[in-house]
Amino acid sequence: MLSPENNRMLTQVGPGTPMGELLRRYWMPIGGASELDEKPIKPVRLLGEDLVLYKDIGGHFGLIDRHCPHRRADLSFGFVEERGIRCNYHGWLMDEAGRCIEQPYDDTVNPHSRAKERCGTKAYPVKACAGLLFTYMGPQPAPELPVWEPFTWENGFREIVLSDVPCNWLQCQENSCDPVHFEWMHDNWSQRLAGKTGPYASKHLKLKFEEFEYGFIYKRVRENSDEHNPYWTVGRVALWPNGFYLGNHFEWRVPVDNENTLSVAWFFMRVPKGREPYVQEKVPAWISPTKDENGRWITSHVINQDIIAWVGQGRVADRTRENLGPGDLGIVMIRKQLFNDLDAVAQGRDPKAVIRNSNVAKCVELPFYQKREMREGIALADFTNYPLLNARLKAFRHCYGQPPQVRRAFEQAMGI
């Protein structure tokens, strides 16, 4: 368990807090680029800061302070121009670097004034990659944006799923290094939700946790399996500092503030052999609801089940009341590394997994036991030999609420 002081150290993420300063050393996914195609302005809250994300007519992405530097009007009600976002109150125009480039009335009455130079606003860089938008909110020079290897895979259908989670980011992320919960939350509980009383899912018999350059790997052996199984030989990745990598999809737990998290998930599905070349013109991004129309938590899908576990711990989990056991070694390792990283930042050093080398960042490999199938593809008839891939053909089981048009596009891509 953690002391109240250490728990606050790991969970408070606002500007000037130790954890807030640590997390600002990384590029964070903040949504899908396609979200801004129809509505080019989106208010967002990240790491305790109120901001506005936009795409201007010229195609530039910007992330700036939500309030205009003139009279603090809400820029989420503004409108975009060829370059920048214009305030709807008095027409001040801001670009993606936070520079004020027009002050309409002031420019008319005093065209030679240099007042604009003093009227900039807070701005953070935004980069698009694999359909996602990433931002960096930390000190310069910014590290490289890691292009994870799956982002480079071709001939695949991608989609992005967002969910608002009303709890602190850390209890979401600790789930990423907790293999035993699969047995109970996603297997046994799902059986009970379906009205069945058994049998219980195969038990976990052996766990191993390993650190590597970009996070931690957990490995497991369950009943009816052995150490030749890829869940033991390869394992799964808790991606540092706030991600989870399962091979053909990523999940990130992006801190909104101390009590709220944005879940960002990116999915890839290779089209069957014979359907190449497949080029996806736009990566759909959609919001997965967490509660139904009656206000009840949705329990039917994998990540929805995870969310129930996260929020059930409270807005900020009280870790002084925990009783950790052998299955929680991965969680202990995460916390220890976070404290090491806090010390590194305080001493002016880079924390774990920050990439400064552009050659390394352009394609960062991660362990995955079905990498060949994702790169090269398999015949449609062979999907039955791959239970998880075959299940994806039948339904999207990860998040509730996949829009029908996204499902139709997926089926068309896959030829089913």
C-alpha positions in Angstrom: 0.0 0.0 0.0 1.0 3.6 -0.3 1.0 6.5 2.2 -1.5 9.3 1.5 1.4 11.6 0.6 2.8 9.1 -2.0 -0.6 8.4 -3.4 -1.1 12.1 -4.0 2.3 12.3 -5.6 1.3 9.6 -8.2 -2.2 10.9 -8.8 -2.2 14.7 -9.0 -1.5 15.7 -12.6 -2.1 19.5 -12.8 0.6 22.0 -13.8 3.4 22.2 -11.4 2.7 18.9 -9.7 5.5 16.3 -9.8 3.4 13.7 -11.7 2.0 16.4 -14.0 5.5 17.5 -14.9 6.6 13.9 -15.5 3.6 13.0 -17.8 4.2 16.2 -19.7 7.5 14.7 -20.9 5.6 12.4 -23.2 3.5 12.8 -26.4 -0.1 12.0 -25.4 -2.8 10.8 -27.8 -5.8 13.1 -27.5 -8.2 11.9 -30.1 -8.7 11.0 -33.8 -7.9 13.3 -36.7 -11.2 12.5 -38.3 -13.1 14.0 -35.4 -12.3 17.4 -36.7 -13.4 16.8 -40.3 -17.0 17.9 -39.8 -16.6 19.9 -36.6 -13.1 21.5 -36.7 -13.1 22.8 -33.1 -13.2 20.6 -30.0 -12.9 21.7 -26.4 -10.6 19.4 -24.4 -9.2 19.2 -20.9 -5.8 17.6 -20.5 -3.6 17.4 -17.4 -5.8 19.9 -15.6 -5.6 22.5 -18.4 -8.6 23.7 -20.4 -7.7 23.9 -24.1 -9.2 23.9 -27.5 -8.2 21.6 -30.3 -8.8 22.7 -33.9 -8.1 22.0 -37.5 -8.0 25.2 -39.7 -9.0 25.4 -43.3 -5.4 25.1 -44.4 -5.2 21.7 -42.6 -3.0 22.8 -39.7 -3.9 21.3 -36.3 -3.7 23.5 -33.2 -4.1 23.0 -29.4 -4.2 26.3 -27.5 -5.6 27.8 -24.4 -9.4 27.6 -24.4 -9.8 31.3 -23.5 -8.9 34.1 -25.9 -6.0 36.3 -24.6 -8.1 39.4 -25.2 -11.1 39.2 -22.9 -11.0 35.5 -22.1 -13.9 34.5 -24.3 -14.4 30.8 -25.0 -12.6 29.9 -28.2 -14.5 26.6 -28.6 -17.3 28.9 -29.9 -14.9 30.5 -32.4 -14.3 29.6 -36.0 -11.4 28.5 -38.1 -9.7 30.5 -40.9 -7.2 29.5 -43.6 -4.6 29.8 -40.8 -5.7 29.6 -37.2 -8.8 30.0 -35.0 -10.7 33.3 -34.7 -12.5 34.4 -31.5 -16.2 35.0 -32.1 -16.2 37.9 -29.6 -13.9 40.5 -31.1 -12.3 38.6 -34.0 -8.8 38.1 -32.6 -7.0 35.4 -34.7 -4.6 32.9 -33.1 -2.4 30.5 -35.0 -1.2 27.0 -33.9 1.9 28.4 -32.2 -0.3 30.6 -30.0 0.7 33.8 -31.9 -1.9 36.5 -32.2 -1.8 37.3 -35.9 -4.9 39.6 -36.2 -6.6 42.1 -33.9 -9.2 43.6 -36.4 -10.2 46.9 -34.8 -6.7 47.5 -33.3 -5.1 46.8 -36.7 -7.5 49.3 -38.3 -6.9 52.2 -35.9 -3.2 51.6 -35.2 -1.8 49.6 -38.2 1.8 50.0 -37.1 1.3 48.8 -33.5 3.3 45.8 -32.3 0.8 45.0 -29.6 0.1 41.6 -31.1 3.5 40.5 -30.2 2.6 40.8 -26.5 -0.8 39.0 -26.9 0.2 35.4 -27.6 -1.4 32.5 -25.8 -0.5 29.1 -24.5 -0.1 26.6 -27.3 1.1 23.0 -27.6 2.3 21.2 -30.8 0.0 18.6 -32.4 1.1 15.8 -34.7 -1.0 13.3 -36.6 0.1 9.7 -36.8 -1.9 6.6 -37.9 -5.2 8.5 -37.6 -4.4 9.7 -34.1 -3.6 13.2 -32.9 -0.8 13.5 -30.3 0.3 16.5 -28.3 3.4 17.4 -26.3 2.8 19.6 -23.3 6.3 19.6 -21.7 9.5 21.6 -21.9 11.5 22.0 -25.0 13.3 20.5 -26.8 10.4 18.0 -27.3 11.3 14.3 -27.7 10.6 12.4 -30.8 7.1 11.1 -31.3 7.4 7.3 -31.3 5.9 5.7 -34.4 5.0 2.3 -32.9 5.6 -0.5 -35.4 1.8 -1.3 -35.9 1.3 2.2 -37.1 3.4 1.3 -40.1 1.5 -1.9 -41.0 -0.3 -1.7 -44.4 -3.5 -3.3 -45.7 -5.4 -3.0 -42.5 -8.7 -1.5 -41.1 -8.0 1.0 -38.3 -10.4 2.6 -35.9 -10.1 4.8 -32.8 -12.4 4.6 -29.8 -12.7 7.2 -27.1 -14.3 6.9 -23.6 -14.6 9.4 -20.7 -13.7 7.6 -17.5 -14.6 9.3 -14.2 -11.6 8.4 -12.1 -7.8 9.0 -11.8 -5.5 7.8 -14.6 -3.3 5.6 -12.4 -6.0 3.1 -11.4 -6.7 2.7 -15.1 -3.1 2.2 -16.0 -2.3 -0.3 -13.2 -4.9 -2.6 -14.9 -2.3 -2.9 -17.7 0.0 -5.0 -15.6 -2.6 -7.2 -13.9 -3.0 -10.4 -15.8 -5.2 -12.2 -13.2 -8.1 -9.9 -13.8 -8.7 -11.5 -17.2 -9.6 -14.7 -15.6 -12.2 -13.1 -13.3 -13.4 -9.9 -14.9 -13.5 -11.0 -18.5 -14.0 -14.7 -18.3 -15.8 -15.7 -15.1 -17.8 -12.5 -14.7 -18.9 -12.6 -18.3 -20.2 -16.1 -17.7 -22.3 -14.8 -14.8 -23.5 -11.8 -16.7 -24.7 -14.3 -19.3 -26.7 -16.2 -16.7 -24.4 -19.2 -16.4 -23.1 -20.6 -13.2 -20.0 -22.3 -14.6 -17.6 -23.7 -15.3 -15.0 -21.4 -14.0 -12.4 -20.3 -16.5 -8.9 -21.9 -16.4 -6.9 -20.7 -13.5 -3.6 -18.7 -13.6 -0.8 -21.0 -12.4 2.3 -18.9 -13.0 3.1 -15.2 -13.6 6.3 -13.4 -14.6 6.9 -9.7 -14.9 9.8 -8.2 -16.9 11.0 -4.7 -17.5 12.1 -3.6 -21.0 13.0 -0.3 -22.6 9.4 0.8 -23.3 7.6 -0.5 -20.3 6.9 -3.8 -18.6 5.9 -7.3 -20.0 3.7 -9.7 -18.1 3.7 -13.4 -18.9 1.4 -16.1 -17.7 0.6 -19.8 -17.7 -3.0 -20.9 -17.2 -4.5 -24.4 -16.8 -4.6 -26.3 -20.1 -1.5 -24.4 -21.2 2.3 -24.5 -20.6 5.4 -22.4 -21.1 5.3 -22.9 -24.9 2.2 -20.8 -25.1 2.9 -17.3 -26.5 1.3 -15.7 -23.5 4.4 -17.0 -21.7 7.0 -16.9 -24.4 6.1 -13.4 -25.6 3.6 -11.9 -23.2 1.8 -8.5 -23.3 3.0 -5.0 -22.7 2.2 -2.3 -20.2 3.5 0.5 -22.4 5.2 3.4 -20.6 4.0 5.5 -19.1 0.2 5.2 -19.6 -0.4 2.7 -22.4 -1.3 -1.0 -22.9 -0.3 -2.9 -26.1 -1.9 -6.1 -27.1 -0.5 -6.5 -30.6 -3.3 -5.4 -32.9 -4.5 -2.7 -30.6 -3.3 0.0 -28.2 -5.0 1.6 -25.2 -3.9 4.8 -23.5 -5.2 6.3 -20.2 -4.7 10.0 -20.8 -5.1 12.1 -17.6 -7.8 14.8 -18.0 -7.3 16.0 -14.4 -7.0 14.4 -11.0 -10.4 12.7 -11.2 -11.0 12.0 -14.9 -9.3 10.1 -17.6 -9.7 9.9 -21.4 -9.5 6.4 -22.7 -8.0 6.3 -26.2 -7.9 3.0 -28.0 -6.5 2.3 -31.5 -7.3 -0.9 -33.3 -5.9 -2.6 -36.4 -7.2 -5.6 -38.3 -5.3 -6.9 -41.4 -7.5 -7.6 -44.3 -7.5 -11.2 -45.6 -5.0 -12.3 -48.1 -6.2 -11.6 -51.6 -7.9 -8.3 -50.7 -4.7 -6.3 -51.1 -4.0 -3.5 -51.7 -6.4 -2.0 -49.1 -6.0 1.7 -48.5 -8.1 3.3 -45.8 -8.9 6.8 -46.7 -10.0 7.9 -43.2 -9.6 6.3 -39.8 -13.0 6.5 -38.0 -13.0 7.8 -34.4 -16.1 7.2 -32.2 -17.1 7.5 -28.6 -18.0 4.5 -26.6 -20.6 5.2 -23.9 -20.0 3.8 -20.4 -23.6 4.0 -19.2 -26.9 3.0 -20.7 -30.0 5.2 -21.1 -31.0 4.3 -17.5 -27.7 5.4 -16.1 -26.4 1.8 -15.4 -22.8 0.9 -16.2 -22.5 -1.1 -19.4 -21.0 -4.5 -18.7 -21.1 -6.3 -22.1 -17.7 -5.4 -23.6 -14.1 -5.9 -22.5 -13.0 -2.3 -22.0 -16.4 -1.4 -20.5 -15.8 -4.1 -17.9 -12.4 -2.7 -17.2 -13.9 0.8 -16.7 -16.3 -0.6 -14.1 -13.3 -1.9 -12.1 -11.5 1.4 -12.4 -14.3 3.7 -11.3 -15.4 1.2 -8.6 -12.2 2.2 -6.7 -13.5 5.8 -6.4 -12.4 9.0 -8.1 -9.0 8.5 -6.7 -8.3 5.1 -5.2 -7.4 5.0 -1.5 -4.2 2.9 -1.7 -3.7 3.1 2.1 -6.4 0.4 2.4 -5.0 -2.1 -0.1 -3.7 -5.6 0.6 -1.4 -6.5 -2.3 -0.4 -10.1 -3.0 1.9 -12.1 -5.3 -0.3 -11.4 -8.4 0.2 -7.6 -7.9 4.0 -7.6 -8.5 3.4 -5.8 -11.8 1.6 -3.0 -10.0 4.4 -2.6 -7.5 6.9 -2.4 -10.4 4.9 0.3 -12.1 4.8 2.4 -8.9 8.5 2.0 -8.2 9.3 3.1 -11.7 7.1 6.1 -11.5 8.9 7.2 -8.3 12.3 6.6 -10.1 11.0 8.8 -13.0 9.9 11.5 -10.6 13.4 11.6 -9.2 14.9 11.7 -12.7 12.8 14.7 -13.8 13.6 16.5 -10.5 17.3 16.0 -11.3 16.9 17.3 -14.9 17.1 13.9 -16.6 14.8 12.2 -19.0 12.4 9.6 -17.6 12.0 6.1 -18.9 11.0 5.5 -22.6 11.6 9.1 -23.8 13.0 8.8 -27.3 15.5 11.5 -28.6 16.8 9.6 -31.6 14.8 10.2 -34.8 16.0 7.0 -36.4 14.8 5.0 -33.4 11.5 6.8 -33.2 10.5 6.3 -36.9 9.6 2.6 -36.3 9.7 1.3 -32.7 9.2 -2.5 -32.4 7.2 -4.1 -29.7 6.7 -7.8 -28.9 3.7 -9.5 -30.4 3.2 -13.2 -31.1 1.0 -12.7 -34.2 3.2 -10.0 -35.9 3.6 -12.1 -39.1 -0.1 -12.5 -39.5 -0.7 -8.8 -39.0 2.0 -7.8 -41.6 1.4 -10.5 -44.2 -2.2 -11.5 -43.6 -4.0 -14.8 -43.6 -6.7 -16.3 -45.8 -10.2 -15.6 -44.8 -10.8 -19.4 -44.4 -7.9 -19.6 -42.0 -9.4 -17.1 -39.5 -11.1 -20.0 -37.6 -7.6 -21.1 -36.6 -7.1 -17.8 -34.7 -9.8 -17.5 -32.1 -9.3 -13.8 -31.2 -9.1 -12.8 -34.8 -12.1 -14.9 -35.7 -14.1 -13.3 -32.9 -13.3 -9.9 -34.3 -14.9 -10.9 -37.6 -18.1 -11.7 -35.8 -18.4 -8.6 -33.6 -16.5 -5.8 -32.0 -16.1 -7.1 -28.5 -13.8 -4.5 -27.0 -16.0 -1.4 -26.6 -19.7 -0.9 -26.6 -21.5 1.2 -29.2 -19.6 0.7 -32.5 -21.5 2.8 -35.0 -23.2 0.8 -37.8 -21.4 2.7 -40.5 -18.0 1.7 -38.9 -19.1 -1.9 -38.8 -20.2 -1.8 -42.4 -16.9 -0.3 -43.5 -15.0 -3.0 -41.5 -17.1 -5.8 -43.1 -16.5 -4.3 -46.6 -12.8 -4.2 -45.9 -12.7 -7.7 -44.7 -14.9 -9.1 -47.4 -17.5 -10.6 -45.0 
